[in-house]
Protein backbone atom coordinates (compact mmCIF):
# COMPACT_ATOMS: atom_id res chain seq x y z
CA UNK A 1 0.00 0.00 0.00
CA UNK A 2 2.83 2.39 0.77
CA UNK A 3 4.20 1.95 -2.75
CA UNK A 4 0.77 2.82 -4.16
CA UNK A 5 0.66 6.19 -2.44
CA UNK A 6 -1.20 5.34 0.77
CA UNK A 7 -1.15 7.94 3.53
CA UNK A 8 1.86 6.92 5.62
CA UNK A 9 0.74 9.15 8.49
CA UNK A 10 -2.68 7.64 9.08
CA UNK A 11 -3.29 6.72 12.72
CA UNK A 12 -5.57 3.97 13.98
CA UNK A 13 -8.55 5.04 16.04
CA UNK A 14 -7.97 2.58 18.89
CA UNK A 15 -4.45 3.51 20.07
CA UNK A 16 -3.68 6.37 17.71
CA UNK A 17 -0.65 4.56 16.33
CA UNK A 18 0.75 5.28 12.91
CA UNK A 19 2.17 2.73 10.50
CA UNK A 20 5.63 3.95 11.48
CA UNK A 21 4.89 3.32 15.15
CA UNK A 22 3.73 -0.21 14.40
CA UNK A 23 6.86 -0.91 12.35
CA UNK A 24 8.93 0.32 15.31
CA UNK A 25 7.03 -1.94 17.72
CA UNK A 26 7.56 -4.87 15.35
CA UNK A 27 11.26 -3.89 15.10
CA UNK A 28 10.96 -3.96 11.32
CA UNK A 29 14.00 -1.88 10.38
CA UNK A 30 13.44 -2.10 6.63
CA UNK A 31 9.83 -0.92 6.93
CA UNK A 32 10.90 1.95 9.19
CA UNK A 33 13.44 3.03 6.55
CA UNK A 34 10.85 2.76 3.78
CA UNK A 35 8.25 4.75 5.70
CA UNK A 36 10.74 7.49 6.52
CA UNK A 37 11.73 7.71 2.83
CA UNK A 38 8.02 8.07 2.00
CA UNK A 39 7.69 10.99 4.41
CA UNK A 40 6.33 9.37 7.58
CA UNK A 41 6.07 11.93 10.37
CA UNK A 42 8.39 10.94 13.23
CA UNK A 43 6.73 13.44 15.57
CA UNK A 44 3.20 12.03 15.57
CA UNK A 45 1.95 11.03 19.02
CA UNK A 46 -0.41 8.19 19.89
CA UNK A 47 -3.20 8.30 22.50
CA UNK A 48 -0.58 7.71 25.22
CA UNK A 49 1.34 10.77 23.98
CA UNK A 50 4.20 8.53 22.76
CA UNK A 51 6.22 9.04 19.58
CA UNK A 52 7.86 6.42 17.38
CA UNK A 53 11.21 7.30 18.98
CA UNK A 54 9.84 6.71 22.46
CA UNK A 55 8.54 3.31 21.38
CA UNK A 56 11.92 2.45 19.88
CA UNK A 57 13.62 3.43 23.10
CA UNK A 58 11.30 1.11 25.05
CA UNK A 59 12.34 -1.73 22.72
CA UNK A 60 16.00 -0.78 22.91
CA UNK A 61 16.59 -1.18 19.17
CA UNK A 62 19.58 1.10 18.59
CA UNK A 63 19.35 0.94 14.80
CA UNK A 64 15.76 2.18 14.79
CA UNK A 65 16.54 4.77 17.48
CA UNK A 66 19.31 6.17 15.26
CA UNK A 67 16.96 6.32 12.27
CA UNK A 68 14.40 8.29 14.26
CA UNK A 69 16.75 10.82 15.88
N, C-alpha and C positions, 0 to 999 in steps of 0.2 A: 504494500500500500504506500509506503514511503516513496518508493521509486515512481509511483503514479501520481505524485503530487498531493498526497493526503496531508492534512494539517498536523504537523509534528508537535504542535503545542496544545493539542486538545487534552483536556483533563477529565478523568472519569468523575461521575457525580457522587460516587460512594465515598471515596477517600480523597478525591481531588488530585490524584496522581496523574502525571503526564506519562507519555510513552518513554521519555528519557528517564524519568524516575523508576519506571518498571524495569528498564534495561539495567539501571544501576543496581537495583535490588537483586536482579537475576545474575549480576556480575558478568553481563554480556558485553565485553569490551568492544568487540567489533560493531555491535549495534549502537553503543554509545558514540563511537567515532562517526558512524554513518549519520546518526541523528544530529550530531553537532555540525557536521558538514552541510546538512540540510537546513540548518538554522534553528535548531531546537533551543529554546530559551532556558538557560541554566539557572535563571533567577526565579522561575516560577515556584510558588509555595503550595503545598497540599493543605488539607483541612487541619493538619497538626502544625502548620506553619513551618514545615520542613522543606528544604531545597534538595535538589539532586546531590549536591556536594555533602550536605549533612547526612544523607542516606549512605553515601559512599564511605564517609568517615565511620559510620556505625559498622559497616561491613569490613572496614580496614583494607580495602582494595586500593593499594597505592597507585597502581596504573590508572584507575578510573579517577581517583582523587586528583592526580596530576592533570588529567584531561579537563577536569572541571574547574580548576583554579585559574 
